[in-house]
Amino acid sequence: MNRTDRNEQRVTQILQAALQCFLAKGFHQTSMRDIAQAAGVSLGNLYNHFPGKEAIILAVAVAESEELAPMLQRLAAADGERTQVMAFLQDFHALCRQPEWATLAVEVLAESARNPAVAKAFAANRRQLQQVLGDALLRVAQRERRRPALAPALQAQVLLDAIESDALRRGLGEADGTEDASLDLGLLALLLGARA
């Protein structure tokens, strides 16, 4: 293994440790020393890779973008196929419903309110998500030769807001556990003027 590979492996190891610390203690309560200890590296070694905690949080935004990339590529290639768009919505909902994702989302929202750099990084991810979904929804409407009830960008925003809100409630344990109350993506699409 060459030096570049070892550095990439170490950065991945640090990011995984940081995520675990952030999930357990939150962004503000996690120190660089906590991250170094969890990653099994010296504090100096940690600072060789990241100048501070903000840089690690920004690296988490990049990791989020990389995690979403395959889903967005499949969505972009859907070519107006409604089933592919619905599959994306279901996959995104499942991803957001993971308790770790929900917990981290709360941390990101709080940090974004205080830190413009963090807000900008995570907002870029959201814009990309909304843009690709809006484009896919427009292609579905064109393929079905119908006029959408809402502009595709607004429809994408409403769908993403509903998915993230439902997932956040469930991921943080606020839902009562009944399936009757779960988000029905097909019904949501109907409410937005699309065919289910």
Secondary structure, DSSP 8 states (H G I E B T S, - for coil): --HHHHHHHHHHHHHHHHHHHHHHHHHHH--HHHHHHHHT--HHHHHHH-SSHHHHHHHHHHHHHHHHHHHHHHHHTTTT-HHHHHHHHHHHHHHHTSHHHHHHHHHHHHHHHH-HHHHHHHHHHHHHHHHHHHHHHHHHHHHTT---SS-HHHHHHHHHHHHHHHHHHHHTT-S-S-GGGS--HHHHHHHTT---
